[in-house]
Amino acid sequence: MNMMKMMGGLIAAAAVANAAESHLDEALTEYKSVSGISGSLSSVGSDTLNNLMTFWSEGFRKAYPNVTISIEGKGSSTAPPALMEGTSQFGPMSREMKAEEIDAFEKKFGYKPTEVKVAIDALAVFAHKDNPIEGLSLKQVDGIFSSTRKRGSEDLTEWGQLGLDAWKGRAISLYGRNSASGTYGFFQKNVLGKGDYKSTVKEQPGSSAVVQGIGGDLYALGYSGIGYKNSAVRALPLSVDGSEFFEASYDNALTGDYPLARFLLVYVNKKPSEPMPAAALEFLKFVLSKDGQAIVEKDGYYPLPAELAEATIESLSK
């Protein structure tokens, strides 16, 4: 995904966020609470976004203690049905909705669901912290994880094939997500070329389980959102063609140099030309404020440029 192409001139706007230890855009607006907000809100969808939705909810409820928010994060594929059935106001997803999901929604309501960009993620290929490999090309990653190998790689099954002579003959242990996961789908589309996963991938129900598995397995590789990184693993630099490798950093995600950068999304059911219900709108305003984007950074993901956040708030308020 080319984030530069998607975000256009917003990279220049993000340049104000230049503190070495933080990428929070100082131009982001601080959230100011309003009166009359109460009721119940529900979120059903992405596991990748589960912690963020929880932290945002905690921050929001400090401003509005009369609001209750329930959160379920079993996978992005659960978001569209919940939105359609009206059992949730928010559908967090770590991938874009598929055409058939949008079509089903539009068939029922007569308009498309509204996509809200809430954070930037660098989907990482994690290795154990003591793994000496310097980086991988997407062709190699496909050869490691895929049985169909659409990028033309040989079947890569042991570490000697990746140049680690000291580990020659040691099998690569694979960790991934289950098919309900948006991360599973994003990785399958953008790395495997919509090919098939190997049956040896140990599918986990959540991102934290993937990272925990890798952290306890010296010979493991797996994929997960950068926000789940911990001290037991490291995110490998990746290359599209094997010539230049890029870290899973904020700057590389924003420019698109890191090849697995993506937006994290929340879908909502918003009627065209009508503002959202007050409580749901205020929650998204909080998410897109400096307060909400500070939570994004604290949780290990990358905050949005102010220009994008403000344009999104404006569109949701119409």
N, C-alpha and C positions, 0 to 999 in steps of 0.2 A: 504494500500500500504506500503510495507516495503522499506523505503527509504535507509536503510543500505544495503540491498541486492542489490538494484538497483545501488547504487553509489559505491559499493565495497570499495576500499581503499581510496576513496576520503575524508572520514571523517577525517582521519589523516591529510590530506593536509589542511583541513579547520581549523585545530586547531591553525593555525597562526592568525586567526581572533579573537583574544581573548580580545579585548578592551571591557570593561563591557558595554559600551553604544553602541557599534557597532559590527556587525558580518561581516563587509566587510573584505574579505581576502586581506591582504596587498600584497600578491604575484600577485594579478591581475595587468595586464598591463594597463598603462595609454594610452588613445587613442591619436594617432597622425594623424592629417589630411593629406590627400594626394591631389595632384593636379588633375585637370581634371574631377571632379565629378559634374554632373549636371543632369537635367531631372526631371521626375515625378515618384513618388512612391505611391502605394496605399495599404491600409490594410483593410481587411474585415474579421470580425469574432467576437471573444469573448468580451462580456461586462466586464467580470472580468479584462481583460487586457486592457480595453479601456483607462483608465487613464495612465497606464504605456506606452502604445504606443504613447499617446499624449505627455507625458513628454520626452520620448526618441526622438520623432520627433523634439520637441523644441530644445533639446540639440544638435541634429544632424544638424539642420538648422543654428545654430550659427557657426558651422564649414563650412557649405556649404549653403550659403544663396541663391544660384541659384537652389537648389533642392526644389521641392514642394512635400508635402506629404499629402494625404487625408486619413482619418481614419473613419471607420464605425464599431461600436461595438454593433450589435443587437443580438449576440449569436454565440456560437461556430459552430452550425450547418450551419451557412451561410458561413463559411470559405472554406470548400472543393469545393462547386460549383463555388465560385468566382475564386479560383485557377485554376480550370479546364477550366473555360471560359476565363481566361486570364485577368479578370477585376481587379485583385489584384496580387501583388508580394508577399504579406505576408498574411498568414492565422493564426492569433492568436487563440489559443484554450485552454480552461481550462480542457479539457479531451483529451485523445488520440483519434485519428481517429478510427472510427469503421471499421471492416473488409470490409464491403460493400462499404464504402467511399474510402478506399485504392484500392479496386478492381476496382471500377469505374474509378479512376484516372489512374491506371496502364493499364486498357483496352484502354484508350484514348492515353496515351503517351508512353506506352511500358516500363515504369519504375515506381517505387513507389515514392510518395512525400517524401521529406526530412524533418524529425522532428528535430527542434532545441529547446533544453531546454534553457529557458531564465531567469527563476526565480524559487524559491521554495515557495509554499503556504501551509498554514495550513488551510484547509477548516473548518471554525468555526461554532459551534452551539451557536448562540448568545441569551442571555437573557437580559431583562431590567437591568440596573445597580443596581437597588434596589431589584432585585429578590434574595432571600437568598439561593437558592438551591446551593449545593456545587459542584455537577457534575452529569453526566449521563453515563450510560453504553450504548453501541450501541444497545443492546436489548431493552432498554427503549426508545431510540431515534426512533427505528423502530416502537415500539408500539405507539408512539406519532404521527408519521408522516404517517404511512402506514396503508392502509385498509386490506392488505393481511398478514402483520406481520409474515414474513418468519423466523424471528429469534426466534419465539415462545413466544413472549410477549402477555400479555393480552392487550385489547384495552385501552389505556391510554388517557383519555379525560379531566381530571380535576386534579388540583394541589394536592389535598389530596392524590391521588394515588401515588404521588412522595414523600410523607412524609412531605409535608408542611401543617400541621394541621390548621394553622391560615388561610390558603387559601382554606380549604376544600370546595368543591362545586364550586369553581371558575374555569370556563372552560379555558383550555390552548388555547390561540389564536395563530394560525400557519401562518407563512410567509415563502414563498419560491419563486423560480424562475419559469419561464415558460418553456415549453418543447423545445424551441429553444436553451436553455442555456446548455453549457457544465457542469456547476455547478449542474444543475438539473440532468443531466445524471450521473455525477460522484457520487452524493449523492444517487441516485436511485440504482446504481450498488453496491456501497461499504457499504451503510448503510441498504437499503431496500432489498438487495439481489435480485435486479431486480424486486421487487414487485411493487405494485401500490401505488400511493399517495392517501391520503384521499381527498375527494372532498372539505373538509373544509379548505385546505391549500390556503391561499390568494396568488395567483401567481402574481409576480411582473415582470415588463419588464426589470428591472436592479437591480444590487446588492445594489446600494445606496438606492433604494426604499425599499428593504428588511430591511436594517439596520435602516432606518428612521422610518419604521413602528414599529419595535421592540422598538426603543427608545421612542416612544410615546404611548406604550401599556405595562403597568406594568405586565400583565399576558401573555405576548407573548414569543414565541420561534421561531427562524428561522435560516437559514443557508446562509452563504456567505463567500467569501474569506476573509482572515484575514486583507488584505489591506484596507477593508472598515470599519474596527473597528473605533468607535468614542467614545466620553466621555459619551454618553447616554446608551451604552450597555457594556456587558462584555462577553468574550468568555469563555464558560464553559469547565472545565477539562473533558476529556472523557476517558472511559475505554472500552477495548474490552470485558472483562468478568465480570466487576463489582468489581474486586479485587484490582486493582491499577489504579489510575486516573492520567492522564498526561495533563499538560497545553499545549495550542497551541503555544509553544515557538519554537525558532530557533533550539535549541539543540534537543528537542524532535521530531521535524520534520525531522532533519537530520539523527537521529538514527532510526527512524521509530517507536519510542515508542508512539508518538501521532498518533492515528490510521487513521486520515484523512489527512495526509500529501500527497502532490502531486507536480509534476512539472507543471509549466506554460509553454506553448509551443507556438512556431511559426512554422508553416509549410510553406515550399517553394517548388517551382517547379524547381529542379536542375537536369540537365542532368548528368548522371554518367560520371565521368572522365573529366568533363568540369567545370571550375570555374563559379561562378554566375556572372551576369552582375555587373559591377563595383559599381554602386550606391547602389544596393541592398546588395551587399557583405559588403560594407563599413558601411552601416547602422547596419548590424548584428555584425560587428566587434565593433562598438560603443556600442551596447547593451551589448556585452559580455566583454567589457573593465571595468576597475575600475570606469570610469566615468559613464557608463551605469548601472553598478551594484550598485553604490551609489544611483542612482535614484530609483532602486528597493527597497532599504532599506528606503529611504525617503518616498516612497509611502506605506510603511507598510508591504511589503513582505520581503522575506529572500533572500539574494544574494547567488550566486553560488560559490562553491570552485573554485579557480584559475585553478586547474588542469583540471576540467571539461570544463570550459570556453575556455581554450587554445586548448584543444583537439578538441572542436567543431569548433573553428575558422580554425584550420588546415584542418579539413575535408571539410569545405565549400570552401576552397581556392584551392582544388584539381580539 
